[in-house]
Amino acid sequence: MFIDRAKIIVVSGAGGDGMVSFRREKYVPRGGPSGGDGGRGGSVIIRADSSLNTLINFRRHRKFAAKAGANGGAKEMFGKNGEDVYVDVPLGTMVYDDRTGELLADMTQNEQQVTVAKGGHGGRGNSHFATSAVRAPTYAEKGEPGEEKNIRLELKILADVGLLGFPSVGKSSLLRKVSGARPEVAAYHFTTLSPVLGVVSLDAERSFVMADIPGLIEGASQGTGLGDEFLRHVERTKVLIHVLDAAGSEGRDPLRDFHIINNELELYSPELVKKKQIVAANKTDLIDDPQKLEKLRKEIEGEGYLFFPICTLTGEGLKPLLEAAWKILQEVPDVTFENPEKAIVYEVPKDEFLIEQKDSVFYVKGKRVEKLVSMTNFEDYLSMRRFERAWRFMGLDKLLKKEGIKEGDTVNLYGVEFTYAENRDSADDEKE
């Protein structure tokens, strides 16, 4: 089953807590602190895999969680890092943050990787906090929590040549005839319900990938006949072969069909109609009047398109068609993708804090604030002193004053609340 959209949940692992311990060797009377650091939490990494061609694996497996890092140990032993979790997707998958709609990565290269949920840093052990003033610190950092994201995956197939046309014009028959792909062929509309890929080999050294795009009809750009689901797959093809029922066996006018499909391409995206097109007039074996085919040829060529009469039943005319497609492929530049090196920025700029006031409570938010709160042990006095120093270093007192905070108001930091008291030392400094 071809699945080209999926939503998943990714959760990275939290960092391990730092350790509080002291050396107690017999011949080391003043051993000092020896607490080790916690291990880094595992990250969730999306990886492109050329052996996959659908997102069907995500129908039942929707949550991917990495393990937390281990806590630090005594004698400055570091905790073990949590293992990263890899999520394999087909080439052509676009990765979005489902909450913000931001494009995080465009997976267009085999083995390309992008980290979508970064593991938390391990907390530092008390051995890091020894100073000349505090020689035996009794506190350590907690591990940084992991993060959880909702990710949307959208697959746009990567093919050199795409087959366009109304239902039952012979696109699937053409693909079966020229490649090893085996799409279903039957005498009813919408036999093909999902894109099918096949490799066309002209000789030992020349080959290209061809995609059978399910039949489009009038109104496809607005979703009629699921057209908008399939038109986006055309965006990543370099050349289009527009297949027509030249005999009009369905009672339709092939020239009118040609114009309808091209109009739908333009309505969906003006860039699609600019793609190089070759017209393949199929079912020539059913044409009684040769003048009918010649009239269609003059009309199509008069609009600037290459025209090739073919018969997928007998194979007549297929070789010249494929040779023309190959020639154009050598001339057409590669499809432009999003930058594969696009990185996800986790670190927030130093001055990026959000302060919201509700009644007399000031809510302070920001990545650095969240990290500071999550890694502080508020039950330890020395750890609290370190928290206060970091608070002043970030300049949050000044920001709160600009927002109109008064002594006695409540400050909320991701669920941790305290009563605001003006720093007398800093106030005296400002007066001077």
Disulfide bonds with the S-S distance in Angstrom:
none
